[in-house]
Amino acid sequence: MKTLEIWHELLRERDMARLDEVLAENCVFISPILHTPQEGRELTKMYLTGAGQVFNDSFTYVKEVVDGSHAVLEFTCDLDGIVVNGVDILTFDDDGLICEFKVMLRPLKAVHMMSERMMAMLEQMSATG
């Protein structure tokens, strides 16, 4: 799937400016730290860009399952000695673009850590933005 190849490429290159190539205009982002889905490409880009800055070079996908219009990508990352484990669950529309991006994380300590770091990153992004 071309979109998935581009996704892996932009992550490897840490080039979040390419998100428009993979996200549908009506993409919905579902976060483990927000109570409501975030609707639209721009909000999804904001959260993915923030996460890209919070996660470090230890972020890596360890498993990938693709079935039709869905992909589940399991990842790990070390943040200050806490091993973060999670999955990105992607749904693709008829054009092959990501129309839903859902993130799930564990352990609970990692969820709290990511919440704090994402909020700080989003505040910083909006202040410079």
C-alpha positions in Angstrom: 0.0 0.0 0.0 1.6 3.2 -1.2 0.3 5.4 1.7 1.8 3.1 4.2 5.2 3.2 2.4 5.1 7.0 2.4 4.1 6.9 6.2 7.2 4.8 7.0 9.4 7.0 4.8 8.3 10.3 6.4 8.8 8.9 9.8 12.3 7.6 8.9 13.2 11.1 7.5 11.3 12.8 10.4 9.6 14.9 7.7 6.2 15.7 9.1 5.7 18.4 6.3 4.7 15.4 4.1 1.6 14.5 6.1 -0.7 15.9 3.5 0.5 13.1 1.2 -1.0 10.5 3.5 -3.9 12.1 5.4 -7.4 12.5 4.0 -9.0 15.9 4.4 -11.6 14.4 6.8 -9.1 12.4 8.8 -10.1 11.7 12.4 -7.4 11.5 15.1 -8.2 9.4 18.2 -5.7 9.9 21.0 -5.1 8.0 24.2 -5.0 11.3 26.1 -7.9 13.2 24.7 -11.6 12.5 25.5 -13.0 13.3 22.1 -11.9 12.5 18.5 -10.1 15.3 16.8 -11.7 15.8 13.4 -9.9 17.1 10.2 -6.6 16.9 8.5 -5.2 20.0 10.2 -5.9 18.8 13.8 -4.5 15.4 12.9 -1.4 16.9 11.5 -0.9 19.0 14.6 -1.1 16.0 16.9 1.1 13.8 14.8 3.7 16.6 14.4 3.7 17.1 18.2 4.1 13.4 18.8 6.9 13.3 16.3 8.7 15.9 18.4 8.0 14.2 21.7 9.1 10.7 20.6 12.8 10.3 20.1 15.1 8.3 17.8 14.3 5.1 19.8 10.8 5.1 18.3 10.5 2.0 16.1 7.7 -0.2 14.7 8.1 -3.8 15.8 5.0 -5.4 14.2 2.8 -4.6 11.3 -0.5 -6.2 10.3 -2.3 -5.0 7.2 -5.7 -6.3 6.1 -7.7 -4.5 3.4 -8.3 -0.9 4.4 -6.8 -1.3 7.9 -3.3 -1.5 9.3 -2.1 -2.0 12.9 1.5 -0.9 13.6 2.9 -1.8 17.0 5.7 0.5 18.2 8.1 0.9 21.1 10.1 3.9 22.3 12.2 4.6 25.4 11.4 7.9 27.1 13.6 8.6 30.1 13.9 4.9 30.9 10.2 4.1 30.5 9.5 1.7 27.7 6.5 3.0 25.9 4.6 0.3 23.9 1.6 1.2 21.7 -0.2 0.7 18.4 -1.2 3.0 15.6 -4.4 1.8 14.1 -4.9 3.2 10.6 -8.0 3.1 8.4 -7.7 4.0 4.8 -10.4 5.6 2.6 -11.2 4.6 -1.0 -8.4 6.8 -2.3 -5.9 5.0 0.0 -5.4 7.9 2.3 -5.6 7.7 6.1 -9.1 8.6 7.2 -8.7 7.5 10.8 -5.6 7.4 13.0 -6.1 5.9 16.4 -3.3 5.6 19.0 -3.2 3.3 22.0 -0.4 3.3 24.6 0.8 1.3 27.6 1.8 1.2 30.4 -0.2 3.8 32.4 2.9 5.6 33.4 3.8 6.1 29.7 0.3 7.5 29.1 0.7 10.1 31.8 4.2 11.0 30.6 3.0 11.4 27.0 0.1 13.5 28.2 2.4 15.9 30.0 4.8 16.1 27.1 2.2 16.5 24.4 0.5 19.3 26.2 3.8 21.1 26.7 4.7 20.5 23.0 1.3 21.7 21.8 1.6 24.9 23.9 5.0 25.5 22.5 3.8 24.9 18.9 0.9 27.3 19.4 3.2 30.0 20.9 5.6 29.8 17.9 3.0 29.1 15.4 
